[in-house]
Amino acid sequence: MADNIVEFKNVIFGYNKNVININNVSFEIKENEYVCVIGHNGSGKSTISKLLVGLEKPKSGEIFINKQKITDNNIHYIMNNISIIFQNPDSQFVGLTVEDDIAFGMENHNFPQNKMKKIIDVVTNAVGMNEFLTTSPNLLSGGQKQRVAIASALAINTKILIFDESTALLDPNAKEDLKKLMYTLKKDYGKTIISITHDMEEITKADKIIVMSKGKVVKIGTSDEMYYDKDFLTNLNLDVPFIVNVLIELNKRNKKGQYKLTANVEEAVKQICQK
């Protein structure tokens, strides 16, 4: 059984004293889990990421990373264990080239100069950006920029990667590529992935889904559990993927057995064709 790498314990937070944006939130994330935090706009899901990386401080409650409580005195420990990839990667770029930008993060973490080039080659190859080392980030597509941001996180080798609505501004092909890469980082690189998202197709890959509404955790479960409770999702203004709706309707009419609910079209079609 994997250890908890992230713990929220009765966390309360508000951006001003008259509003509570995170209301008594508790949950656990285990090492090497792929977790999606979902919810409608204003549910508090992006605030979770800001609290995790220390950009905001809880009014009460405790947050632990690797069993260490986040405090003002150990912010460097947090920086060495968590990286965040934002919705708009332009806000993260500081270098004139891809290589410079990745090197900047390692310099801030005091990496030996003679090892940085090899690390850059390894991480850009891992995300498919090794041909763009001398390219200005301004000339990259949205999906390529996200890959560079991920390479920067891999270079400093943080255990936890947070994707804060990272697919929201991408075209469908780039979005699909990034979601595959996120799963690869969990499976092949042993990273703990926390994806703040409203993409209901993404949650099929997740080990755990945390559902937020009005600053509270209202449900924790698997993608199957979420899809089977269609009314619950609809009441929270969360879309159910079209193919999932098709399978739900088929299950109502199918007397020979139930289809497993999935947002993967190929998997759904395979199930349908077998019955």
C-alpha positions in Angstrom: 0.0 0.0 0.0 1.4 3.3 -1.1 1.9 6.1 1.5 0.0 9.3 1.5 2.0 12.0 -0.3 -0.7 14.8 0.0 -3.1 15.3 2.9 -5.6 18.1 3.5 -7.0 18.1 7.0 -10.1 20.3 7.7 -8.7 23.1 5.6 -10.6 26.4 5.5 -9.6 29.3 3.3 -11.0 32.6 1.9 -9.6 35.2 -0.3 -11.2 37.8 2.0 -12.6 37.7 5.5 -16.2 37.7 4.4 -16.1 34.8 2.0 -15.1 31.1 2.5 -13.8 29.6 -0.7 -12.6 26.3 0.8 -14.8 25.0 3.5 -13.5 22.3 5.9 -11.9 20.3 3.1 -10.2 16.9 3.8 -8.7 14.3 1.4 -5.7 12.1 0.9 -3.6 11.4 -2.2 -1.3 8.5 -2.4 2.1 8.4 -4.0 2.0 7.6 -7.8 -1.8 8.2 -8.0 -3.4 10.1 -10.8 -6.1 12.2 -9.2 -8.5 14.5 -11.0 -10.1 17.4 -9.0 -13.3 18.4 -10.8 -16.1 20.9 -10.3 -17.9 23.8 -11.9 -16.4 27.3 -12.1 -16.1 28.7 -8.6 -16.2 25.3 -6.9 -12.8 25.9 -5.3 -10.8 23.4 -7.3 -8.1 25.8 -8.5 -7.8 27.2 -5.0 -6.7 23.7 -4.0 -3.7 23.9 -6.3 -2.7 27.4 -4.9 -2.8 26.1 -1.4 -0.8 23.0 -2.3 2.1 25.0 -3.8 2.1 27.6 -1.0 0.7 30.5 -3.0 -2.1 30.8 -0.4 -2.2 29.9 3.2 -5.2 28.2 5.0 -7.0 30.2 7.6 -7.3 26.9 9.6 -6.6 23.3 9.1 -3.4 21.6 7.9 -1.8 20.5 4.6 0.9 17.9 4.5 3.4 17.0 1.7 5.2 13.7 2.4 3.9 13.9 6.0 5.5 17.4 6.4 3.2 20.2 7.3 3.3 23.2 4.9 4.6 26.2 6.9 6.4 29.4 6.1 9.6 27.7 7.3 9.6 24.9 4.8 8.5 26.5 1.6 11.7 25.4 -0.1 10.8 21.8 0.7 7.5 22.3 -1.1 9.3 23.8 -4.1 11.5 20.8 -4.3 8.6 18.4 -4.3 5.8 20.0 -6.3 5.6 21.6 -9.7 2.6 23.2 -11.3 1.7 23.6 -15.0 -0.8 26.4 -15.5 -3.5 26.8 -18.0 -1.5 29.5 -19.8 2.2 28.4 -20.0 3.3 31.8 -21.3 3.2 33.0 -17.6 5.9 30.5 -16.8 8.5 31.3 -19.5 11.5 33.4 -18.6 14.2 32.1 -21.1 14.9 33.2 -24.6 15.0 29.6 -25.8 13.5 26.3 -24.7 16.9 25.2 -23.4 17.4 28.5 -21.4 14.0 28.2 -19.9 14.5 24.7 -18.6 18.0 25.6 -17.3 16.6 28.5 -15.4 14.6 26.2 -13.1 17.6 24.0 -12.4 19.8 27.1 -11.7 17.3 28.1 -9.0 17.6 24.7 -7.5 21.5 24.9 -7.5 22.0 22.0 -10.0 25.7 21.5 -11.0 26.4 23.3 -14.2 28.2 20.3 -15.8 25.0 18.1 -15.4 22.4 20.4 -16.7 22.9 19.8 -20.4 22.5 16.0 -20.0 19.3 16.5 -17.9 17.9 18.9 -20.5 18.5 16.4 -23.3 16.8 13.6 -21.3 13.7 15.6 -20.3 13.1 17.2 -23.7 13.4 13.8 -25.3 10.9 12.5 -22.8 8.3 15.1 -23.8 9.1 15.1 -27.5 10.7 18.6 -27.6 14.4 17.8 -28.1 14.3 19.3 -31.6 13.3 22.7 -30.2 16.1 23.5 -27.8 17.2 26.6 -29.6 13.6 27.8 -30.4 12.0 30.8 -28.7 9.0 29.7 -26.6 7.0 32.5 -28.3 7.2 30.5 -31.6 5.8 27.3 -30.1 2.2 26.1 -30.2 0.1 25.8 -27.1 0.7 22.1 -26.8 4.4 22.5 -27.3 4.6 25.2 -24.6 2.9 22.8 -22.2 5.4 20.2 -23.0 8.3 22.6 -22.2 6.6 23.4 -18.9 6.4 19.7 -18.1 10.1 19.3 -19.1 11.0 22.0 -16.7 9.2 20.1 -13.9 10.9 16.8 -14.9 14.3 18.5 -14.9 14.1 19.4 -11.2 12.5 16.0 -10.6 9.6 16.9 -8.3 7.5 14.0 -7.1 4.2 15.8 -7.6 3.0 17.4 -10.8 -0.1 19.7 -10.7 -1.9 20.4 -13.9 -4.2 23.4 -13.3 -6.7 23.4 -16.2 -3.7 22.7 -18.4 -5.7 21.4 -21.4 -8.3 24.2 -21.4 -6.7 26.4 -24.1 -5.5 23.6 -26.4 -7.0 22.3 -29.6 -8.5 18.8 -29.5 -5.4 17.1 -30.8 -3.0 18.9 -28.5 -5.4 18.2 -25.6 -5.4 14.5 -26.3 -1.6 14.4 -26.6 -1.2 16.2 -23.3 -3.6 13.9 -21.5 -1.7 10.8 -22.8 1.6 12.4 -21.6 0.1 13.0 -18.2 -0.8 9.4 -17.9 2.7 8.4 -19.1 4.3 10.5 -16.4 2.4 8.5 -13.8 2.9 5.1 -15.4 6.5 5.3 -16.6 8.1 8.0 -14.4 6.3 7.3 -11.1 5.0 10.8 -10.7 1.9 11.7 -8.6 -0.4 13.6 -11.0 -3.0 16.0 -9.7 -5.2 17.4 -12.5 -7.5 20.3 -11.8 -10.0 19.9 -14.6 -13.5 20.1 -15.9 -12.8 17.7 -18.7 -15.1 14.8 -18.0 -13.3 12.6 -20.5 -10.0 12.9 -18.8 -11.2 11.3 -15.6 -11.4 7.9 -17.2 -7.6 7.6 -16.7 -7.7 8.8 -13.0 -7.2 6.5 -10.0 -9.3 8.8 -7.9 -11.7 11.7 -8.6 -12.3 14.4 -6.0 -15.5 16.4 -6.7 -15.8 20.0 -5.4 -18.9 22.1 -5.1 -19.2 25.5 -3.3 -15.9 25.1 -1.6 -16.6 21.6 -0.3 -15.6 18.0 -1.3 -18.9 16.4 -2.1 -17.7 13.1 -3.4 -14.5 11.0 -3.8 -14.5 7.9 -6.0 -13.6 6.3 -9.3 -14.7 7.4 -12.8 -17.1 4.4 -13.0 -18.8 5.6 -9.8 -19.0 9.2 -11.2 -20.5 8.1 -14.5 -23.1 5.8 -13.0 -24.4 8.7 -10.9 -25.5 10.9 -13.9 -28.0 12.9 -11.9 -25.3 13.8 -9.4 -23.1 15.2 -12.1 -25.9 17.0 -13.9 -26.9 18.7 -10.6 -23.4 20.1 -10.3 -23.4 21.4 -13.9 -20.8 18.8 -15.0 -21.3 17.3 -18.5 -21.5 13.6 -19.0 -19.6 12.7 -22.3 -21.9 11.7 -25.2 -20.6 8.1 -25.4 -21.3 7.6 -21.7 -24.9 8.8 -22.2 -25.2 6.2 -25.1 -24.0 3.4 -22.8 -26.3 4.5 -20.0 -29.3 4.3 -22.4 -28.2 1.0 -23.8 -27.9 -0.4 -20.2 -31.5 0.5 -19.6 -32.6 -1.6 -22.5 -30.0 -4.4 -22.4 -31.1 -7.6 -20.6 -28.0 -9.6 -21.5 -25.6 -7.7 -19.3 -24.4 -4.2 -18.5 -21.9 -2.2 -20.5 -19.0 -0.7 -18.5 -19.4 3.1 -18.6 -16.4 4.7 -20.3 -15.6 7.9 -22.2 -13.2 6.0 -24.4 -15.1 5.7 -27.8 -13.0 2.8 -29.0 -13.6 0.9 -25.8 -17.3 1.6 -25.9 -17.7 0.5 -29.5 -15.7 -2.7 -28.8 -18.1 -3.5 -26.0 -21.2 -2.8 -28.1 -19.9 -4.9 -31.0 -19.3 -7.9 -28.7 -22.9 -8.1 -27.5 
